[in-house]
Amino acid sequence: MAEKSPELSAAELEVINVLWDEGPLTVRQVHAHLHRAGRKIAYTTVLTFLSRLEQKEVVVSDKSGLAYVYRPALSRERVRKSRLKSLVTQLYDGAAGELVLQLIKTQHFSTDEIEQLRELVERLDRKGRQGDRESED
């Protein structure tokens, strides 16, 4: 089983998203990026978030230069999977299908996303039928 990712606040997610999108950055660069995105946040607050993320082992820092350079230690995909698994457990008693059905009922999907969903359902259906045939043998 994959190791669980630590719980992250919404603000910590904002900061790690900057690093995932932009690559390794200094505190000043993360701060500037958040400001350009309309998030008015103090430099010291960004530093605090990066320190917390480092303590949680979500980011690592390179201390060899004049300024610390932070980079993600966990992939976006790993954090997403962990958070989604936690959400399914907390809200749907582990029933992922119920979450998927809720999303399909309540969210808007683009034409491309609908096509991807169709292809996935068809692939799962073929796999299920193939498994049914194997169990009959």
Secondary structure in CASP SS format (residue, H / E / C, confidence):
PFRMAT SS
TARGET T0000
AUTHOR 0000-0000-0000
METHOD secondary structure of the structure
MODEL  1
M C 1.00
A C 1.00
E C 1.00
K C 1.00
S C 1.00
P C 1.00
E C 1.00
L C 1.00
S C 1.00
A H 1.00
A H 1.00
E H 1.00
L H 1.00
E H 1.00
V H 1.00
I H 1.00
N H 1.00
V H 1.00
L H 1.00
W H 1.00
D H 1.00
E H 1.00
G C 1.00
P C 1.00
L E 1.00
T E 1.00
V H 1.00
R H 1.00
Q H 1.00
V H 1.00
H H 1.00
A H 1.00
H H 1.00
L H 1.00
H H 1.00
R H 1.00
A C 1.00
G C 1.00
R C 1.00
K C 1.00
I C 1.00
A C 1.00
Y H 1.00
T H 1.00
T H 1.00
V H 1.00
L H 1.00
T H 1.00
F H 1.00
L H 1.00
S H 1.00
R H 1.00
L H 1.00
E H 1.00
Q H 1.00
K C 1.00
E C 1.00
V C 1.00
V E 1.00
V E 1.00
S E 1.00
D E 1.00
K C 1.00
S C 1.00
G C 1.00
L C 1.00
A C 1.00
Y C 1.00
V E 1.00
Y E 1.00
R E 1.00
P E 1.00
A C 1.00
L C 1.00
S C 1.00
R H 1.00
E H 1.00
R H 1.00
V H 1.00
R H 1.00
K H 1.00
S H 1.00
R H 1.00
L H 1.00
K H 1.00
S H 1.00
L H 1.00
V H 1.00
T H 1.00
Q H 1.00
L H 1.00
Y H 1.00
D C 1.00
G C 1.00
A C 1.00
A H 1.00
G H 1.00
E H 1.00
L H 1.00
V H 1.00
L H 1.00
Q H 1.00
L H 1.00
I H 1.00
K H 1.00
T H 1.00
Q C 1.00
H C 1.00
F C 1.00
S C 1.00
T H 1.00
D H 1.00
E H 1.00
I H 1.00
E H 1.00
Q H 1.00
L H 1.00
R H 1.00
E H 1.00
L H 1.00
V H 1.00
E H 1.00
R H 1.00
L H 1.00
D H 1.00
R H 1.00
K H 1.00
G H 1.00
R H 1.00
Q H 1.00
G H 1.00
D H 1.00
R H 1.00
E H 1.00
S H 1.00
E H 1.00
D C 1.00
END
